[in-house]
Amino acid sequence: MERRRVVITGLGAVTPLGLSAAESWQAVRDGVCGIGPITQYDPTGLKVQLAAEVKDFDPSALFGRQEAKRMGRFTQFALAAAREALSGSGFKVENADPRRCGVIISSGIGGIGITEEEHDRGLARGWDRVSPFFIPTGICNMAAGRVAIDSGFQGMCSCPVTACAGGTNAVGDAFHYIRDGYAEAMLCGGAEGALTPLAVGGFTSMKALSQSTDPNRASIPFDAERNGFVMGEGAGVLLLEELGHALARNAEIYAEVVGYGATCDAYHMTAPRPDGSGGAEAMAQALADGDVKPEEVGYINAHGTSTHLNDAGETAAIKTVFGDGAYKLAVSSTKSMTGHMLGAAGAVEAIFTALALRDGFLPATINYQVPDPACDLDVVPNAGREAPGVRYALSNSLGFGGHNGSILFKKWEA
């Protein structure tokens, strides 16, 4: 089977750092922390006080008040990001075959806030009085569905629900779908809007979240004092396109997608394998898929959640794949700035990785203070750095359930 080349021609993002891909990326370059006190509900008396919220997002201005009410927050984020990706790319579906254009957008939790609201309404008014929009706004696949409706893309439309690996699976699956000849263009990524009392409470009770009250010491990947992740929200959407299709319309190309690996630890509901072997295999698969040697990779955007098990396990995984070469790599976590955006994380981090290659700039792991011997790689501490010679980069995602995904990107070289 012919392996076609796949490039990124559109980017869109709504993140705790900004309301567009460009604004979010500039904040990453500047080392901005998007974490602050929770404002979407009153956290008084609760253990977790901080989150990485999207700021100043006005869905009514984007979609109209009535239409905005018929979308969950995660869907609003996804639709805004998809529109940005399409608009910036110059792609027009009327100039393509819509049956060869698809959508894959993940969400880990979907409209949990809608479920909370409608449960309260059902208790108060009776279960037959819940909103008729409850199901079609709350289900996880609706971000993908609404993006397809809005864009007119009529090809495959899917929603990987693989927890924190979902955004990476969406981008990787879309890459393979185009590469293997099933589509010419795919909108892909992830969206999450789950900063609610129930969702945060659930992660709190399983001791997954940081209880720090200092935004600068809450999401601290690879730091010896890390004590849990910080919940984030938002969306990232990429337009992937077959190379010839992109060149025919003189599209701007941000980077090339060249490899993808996906595995499962088959080990534990929430904990990764301590040796990181599942993540290592995903990275190895991505390298083999792209026919790229480990020593050719210069940067890894790590999953890097700021939990003890993840960061140590991912460090071990990188050493397994790269051997002594691991110490020559830059390995940073942009979750130090965005918090953990769950199903959107991998998509947003794919965007940051592509832009890192385009600009020759490696993002920092900000607020890093205390080295951990178990995480002894170059984590690009506190300040990003220029690196124009990096040609290949990986983006990793590791999710509850043991889901592992890794995408390999190449700097675009015309």
C-alpha distance (Angstrom), angle and dihedral (degrees) to the residues before:
residue distance angle dihedral
M1 . . .
E2 3.79 . .
R3 3.79 113.8 .
R4 3.77 107.1 -143.2
R5 3.80 122.1 -157.1
V6 3.79 118.3 -108.9
V7 3.79 126.7 -156.2
I8 3.81 137.3 -177.0
T9 3.80 112.0 -115.8
G10 3.80 102.5 162.1
L11 3.80 136.4 39.2
G12 3.79 131.6 -172.5
A13 3.77 131.2 170.6
V14 3.78 143.3 170.6
T15 3.80 108.8 -170.2
P16 3.79 143.2 152.9
L17 3.82 84.8 -95.1
G18 3.80 99.9 52.4
L19 3.79 149.2 -25.0
S20 3.80 96.0 -106.1
A21 3.78 138.5 39.0
A22 3.80 92.0 -109.1
E23 3.81 93.8 48.9
S24 3.81 91.9 46.5
W25 3.79 92.8 48.2
Q26 3.80 92.5 49.3
A27 3.81 88.8 52.6
V28 3.81 89.3 51.3
R29 3.79 90.2 51.0
D30 3.80 88.6 50.3
G31 3.81 93.1 48.3
V32 3.81 94.9 -120.3
C33 3.80 118.9 174.5
G34 3.82 112.0 -137.3
I35 3.81 95.0 -168.0
G36 3.79 123.4 109.2
P37 3.81 145.0 135.4
I38 3.81 116.6 -42.9
T39 3.81 111.2 -101.0
Q40 3.82 103.3 166.8
Y41 3.80 91.6 79.5
D42 3.79 135.8 4.1
P43 3.83 108.3 -88.3
T44 3.81 94.6 -176.9
G45 3.79 110.1 146.1
L46 3.80 93.8 9.6
K47 3.80 125.1 118.9
V48 3.81 96.7 -124.9
Q49 3.79 115.4 61.2
L50 3.81 102.8 162.0
A51 3.79 135.7 69.0
A52 3.80 138.9 158.2
E53 3.79 100.5 -111.5
V54 3.80 128.1 -176.5
K55 3.80 106.5 -113.5
D56 3.83 130.0 -142.3
F57 3.81 95.1 -0.8
D58 3.83 109.3 159.5
P59 3.82 110.7 -170.8
S60 3.81 93.0 178.3
A61 3.79 90.5 60.3
L62 3.80 90.6 49.8
F63 3.79 101.7 41.4
G64 3.79 107.6 10.6
R65 3.79 123.6 -98.3
Q66 3.80 97.4 -89.7
E67 3.80 95.6 46.2
A68 3.80 92.0 44.7
K69 3.82 89.5 56.3
R70 3.80 88.7 57.8
M71 3.79 93.4 59.2
G72 3.78 131.1 70.5
R73 3.79 116.3 -124.4
F74 3.81 91.3 -105.4
T75 3.81 90.0 53.6
Q76 3.80 91.9 49.0
F77 3.79 89.7 53.4
A78 3.81 92.3 47.6
L79 3.79 94.2 48.7
A80 3.80 92.6 48.5
A81 3.82 91.2 49.6
A82 3.81 93.1 45.9
R83 3.79 92.0 50.8
E84 3.79 89.8 51.4
A85 3.81 92.0 49.1
L86 3.80 92.3 50.0
S87 3.78 95.8 42.6
G88 3.78 93.7 48.1
S89 3.79 92.4 47.1
G90 3.80 95.2 53.6
F91 3.82 87.9 -133.2
K92 3.81 114.3 153.3
V93 3.78 118.2 -169.7
E94 3.80 91.3 -151.3
N95 3.81 87.2 66.8
A96 3.81 92.4 52.1
D97 3.79 138.2 50.8
P98 3.83 103.2 -89.7
R99 3.80 90.0 -156.5
R100 3.81 87.4 63.3
C101 3.81 93.4 51.4
G102 3.81 118.6 81.8
V103 3.79 145.1 175.8
I104 3.82 131.1 -133.1
I105 3.80 113.2 174.3
S106 3.78 123.3 161.9
S107 3.76 132.6 -151.5
G108 3.77 123.8 -178.7
I109 3.79 98.4 -160.2
G110 3.81 106.8 6.3
G111 3.78 119.0 -168.4
I112 3.79 100.6 -5.6
G113 3.80 90.2 145.1
I114 3.80 89.2 58.7
T115 3.80 89.8 51.0
E116 3.80 90.4 52.4
E117 3.80 92.6 49.9
E118 3.79 95.1 46.0
H119 3.79 92.6 46.3
D120 3.80 88.9 56.4
R121 3.81 90.0 47.2
G122 3.80 92.0 49.6
L123 3.78 92.1 50.8
A124 3.79 91.4 49.6
R125 3.82 101.5 39.8
G126 3.80 105.9 18.9
W127 3.79 130.6 -87.5
D128 3.79 94.6 -91.0
R129 3.80 88.9 61.0
V130 3.79 98.8 63.3
S131 3.79 115.8 118.3
P132 3.83 117.4 -78.8
F133 3.80 85.0 -136.5
F134 3.83 93.0 58.0
I135 3.80 96.9 96.5
P136 3.82 99.9 36.1
T137 3.80 92.2 48.4
G138 3.80 98.3 41.1
I139 3.79 104.7 46.5
C140 3.80 115.9 103.0
N141 3.80 96.9 -124.0
M142 3.78 95.0 57.8
A143 3.80 94.8 89.2
A144 3.81 88.3 59.5
G145 3.80 91.7 43.6
R146 3.79 94.8 50.0
V147 3.80 92.0 47.0
A148 3.81 89.6 52.8
I149 3.80 91.6 49.2
D150 3.80 92.0 47.7
S151 3.81 95.4 45.8
G152 3.80 98.5 38.3
F153 3.82 91.2 -127.1
Q154 3.81 105.6 156.1
G155 3.80 102.1 179.7
M156 3.78 126.1 93.0
C157 3.80 112.8 -27.3
S158 3.80 116.3 -168.6
C159 3.80 144.2 157.0
P160 3.82 120.7 -149.3
V161 3.81 108.7 -152.6
T162 3.79 99.6 -163.7
A163 3.80 100.3 136.3
C164 3.79 113.5 -123.9
A165 3.81 92.7 -2.7
G166 3.81 94.1 56.8
G167 3.80 99.0 97.7
T168 3.79 91.3 49.6
N169 3.80 92.0 47.1
A170 3.81 89.4 51.2
V171 3.80 93.3 53.2
G172 3.79 93.3 41.8
D173 3.79 94.0 47.8
A174 3.81 90.8 48.3
F175 3.81 90.0 50.3
H176 3.80 91.9 53.6
Y177 3.80 91.9 44.2
I178 3.80 91.6 57.3
R179 3.79 95.5 37.0
D180 3.79 92.2 54.2
G181 3.79 94.0 50.2
Y182 3.81 105.4 -102.4
A183 3.81 97.8 114.6
E184 3.80 142.4 10.6
A185 3.80 97.4 -146.1
M186 3.81 137.0 17.9
L187 3.78 133.0 -173.6
C188 3.79 104.5 -147.3
G189 3.76 141.1 166.8
G190 3.78 140.9 85.4
A191 3.79 143.2 -80.5
E192 3.78 135.4 -160.4
G193 3.79 135.2 177.1
A194 3.79 105.0 166.3
L195 3.79 105.4 131.0
T196 3.79 93.5 130.8
P197 3.81 132.8 129.7
L198 3.80 92.9 -107.4
A199 3.81 96.7 46.5
V200 3.79 95.0 44.5
G201 3.80 89.6 42.8
G202 3.78 91.1 53.2
F203 3.79 93.3 52.1
T204 3.80 89.7 43.7
S205 3.79 94.0 53.8
M206 3.80 91.1 52.8
K207 3.82 88.3 51.5
A208 3.80 93.8 -120.0
L209 3.81 97.8 126.8
S210 3.77 132.0 76.4
Q211 3.79 113.0 -113.2
S212 3.79 93.1 -161.4
T213 3.80 116.1 131.9
D214 3.80 92.7 -157.2
P215 3.84 111.0 88.6
N216 3.80 89.3 -153.9
R217 3.80 93.9 55.4
A218 3.80 101.2 38.5
S219 3.82 106.5 78.1
I220 3.80 101.6 35.5
P221 3.82 109.0 150.5
F222 3.81 117.1 -160.1
D223 3.82 91.3 6.3
A224 3.82 114.5 129.2
E225 3.82 89.5 -128.6
R226 3.81 95.3 55.7
N227 3.78 112.1 132.4
G228 3.79 108.5 174.0
F229 3.77 142.1 -36.4
V230 3.80 129.9 -76.4
M231 3.80 117.5 -124.8
G232 3.78 114.9 -118.3
E233 3.79 136.4 178.1
G234 3.79 140.4 -156.5
A235 3.79 140.0 84.8
G236 3.76 142.2 -93.7
V237 3.81 124.0 -162.1
L238 3.80 127.7 -178.3
L239 3.78 128.4 -168.5
L240 3.80 108.1 -139.3
E241 3.77 118.4 -167.1
E242 3.78 138.6 -178.5
L243 3.78 107.2 -102.1
G244 3.80 97.8 -121.1
H245 3.80 90.8 47.7
A246 3.82 90.5 51.8
L247 3.79 94.6 46.0
A248 3.80 91.9 48.7
R249 3.79 90.1 63.2
N250 3.83 95.5 38.2
A251 3.80 92.6 -116.4
E252 3.79 122.4 -179.0
I253 3.81 108.4 -110.0
Y254 3.80 119.8 -149.4
A255 3.81 99.8 -176.9
E256 3.79 142.4 -34.6
V257 3.80 124.8 -104.4
V258 3.80 108.8 -140.1
G259 3.81 109.3 161.8
Y260 3.79 144.7 22.0
G261 3.77 134.8 -175.6
A262 3.82 130.5 -175.6
T263 3.81 128.7 -178.2
C264 3.78 141.9 155.0
D265 3.79 127.1 -128.3
A266 3.84 90.8 -146.8
Y267 3.78 85.2 -158.4
H268 3.83 118.1 100.0
M269 3.81 140.3 -5.0
T270 3.80 94.9 -114.4
A271 3.81 111.0 -2.1
P272 3.82 121.6 82.5
R273 3.78 121.0 -133.9
P274 3.82 104.2 -82.9
D275 3.80 92.4 -128.2
G276 3.79 91.7 52.6
S277 3.81 90.8 -129.5
G278 3.82 94.5 146.2
G279 3.78 92.6 53.2
A280 3.78 90.3 43.8
E281 3.79 90.9 55.1
A282 3.82 91.4 50.1
M283 3.81 90.7 53.4
A284 3.79 91.6 45.6
Q285 3.81 90.1 50.8
A286 3.80 91.5 50.7
L287 3.79 91.2 51.6
A288 3.80 92.3 47.7
D289 3.81 90.9 45.8
G290 3.81 89.3 55.6
D291 3.82 94.9 38.8
V292 3.80 89.2 -125.2
K293 3.81 125.7 145.0
P294 3.83 118.1 -128.3
E295 3.79 91.8 -118.6
E296 3.82 90.1 60.6
V297 3.81 92.2 65.1
G298 3.81 114.9 91.9
Y299 3.79 103.8 174.5
I300 3.80 140.6 30.4
N301 3.78 123.5 -165.1
A302 3.78 95.0 -149.6
H303 3.77 127.5 -147.3
G304 3.81 82.7 -125.1
T305 3.79 101.3 165.5
S306 3.84 99.6 173.7
T307 3.81 92.8 -113.2
H308 3.79 121.1 125.9
L309 3.80 96.5 -124.1
N310 3.80 98.5 43.1
D311 3.79 99.1 47.5
A312 3.80 95.3 44.9
G313 3.81 92.3 43.8
E314 3.79 93.5 47.9
T315 3.80 90.7 49.3
A316 3.81 88.9 52.7
A317 3.81 90.0 48.5
I318 3.78 92.4 53.0
K319 3.81 90.9 50.1
T320 3.81 89.8 50.6
V321 3.80 91.9 55.5
F322 3.80 100.6 36.1
G323 3.81 102.6 29.8
D324 3.79 112.8 -167.6
G325 3.81 86.9 -10.1
A326 3.81 88.6 72.8
Y327 3.79 88.2 80.3
K328 3.81 90.3 58.3
L329 3.82 92.2 55.7
A330 3.76 128.6 91.5
V331 3.83 108.1 -131.2
S332 3.80 115.9 -178.5
S333 3.79 136.7 164.2
T334 3.79 119.0 -138.8
K335 3.82 87.3 -168.6
S336 3.79 83.5 85.3
M337 3.82 83.4 74.5
T338 3.82 105.7 27.6
G339 3.78 101.1 32.9
H340 3.80 115.7 -137.2
M341 3.80 110.7 -44.6
L342 3.83 92.6 -172.1
G343 3.83 109.3 -153.0
A344 3.81 90.8 12.6
A345 3.81 95.1 49.3
G346 3.79 99.1 86.0
A347 3.80 92.9 47.2
V348 3.79 94.8 49.5
E349 3.79 90.4 45.1
A350 3.81 89.8 50.1
I351 3.80 87.5 56.1
F352 3.80 91.5 49.5
T353 3.81 91.1 47.9
A354 3.80 92.7 50.8
L355 3.80 91.0 49.1
A356 3.80 91.2 46.1
L357 3.81 88.2 59.1
R358 3.80 93.5 43.9
D359 3.80 93.7 50.5
G360 3.80 98.3 33.4
F361 3.79 89.5 -126.0
L362 3.80 126.9 129.3
P363 3.83 117.4 -148.8
A364 3.78 119.6 -126.5
T365 3.76 132.3 -121.5
I366 3.79 94.2 -126.2
N367 3.81 127.3 -151.2
Y368 3.80 91.7 26.6
Q369 3.82 111.5 156.7
V370 3.82 115.6 143.6
P371 3.83 118.2 51.5
D372 3.80 118.1 -137.4
P373 3.82 117.9 -149.4
A374 3.81 88.2 -144.5
C375 3.83 89.6 58.6
D376 3.78 100.8 42.2
L377 3.81 101.5 147.5
D378 3.81 127.3 110.6
V379 3.81 99.7 -81.0
V380 3.83 93.8 177.6
P381 3.81 90.0 -115.7
N382 3.80 120.3 -140.7
A383 3.80 99.9 -31.5
G384 3.79 130.8 56.0
R385 3.76 119.8 -128.2
E386 3.77 140.7 -146.5
A387 3.80 112.7 -106.5
P388 3.81 110.0 165.0
G389 3.81 92.4 164.3
V390 3.81 96.7 64.9
R391 3.81 108.9 110.8
Y392 3.82 102.8 167.8
A393 3.80 131.0 39.6
L394 3.79 136.2 174.8
S395 3.79 128.6 -144.9
N396 3.81 116.0 -157.5
S397 3.80 132.8 -160.1
L398 3.81 126.6 -179.0
G399 3.79 119.0 -174.8
F400 3.80 142.1 -168.6
G401 3.78 109.3 -86.8
G402 3.80 89.4 44.9
H403 3.81 96.3 -80.5
N404 3.81 113.5 160.5
G405 3.78 127.4 -174.9
S406 3.79 134.0 173.6
I407 3.80 129.4 -179.0
L408 3.80 124.9 -163.3
F409 3.81 118.3 -147.6
K410 3.80 130.3 -170.2
K411 3.77 127.2 -153.1
W412 3.79 108.2 -107.4
E413 3.77 111.7 -105.4
A414 3.78 113.1 -178.4
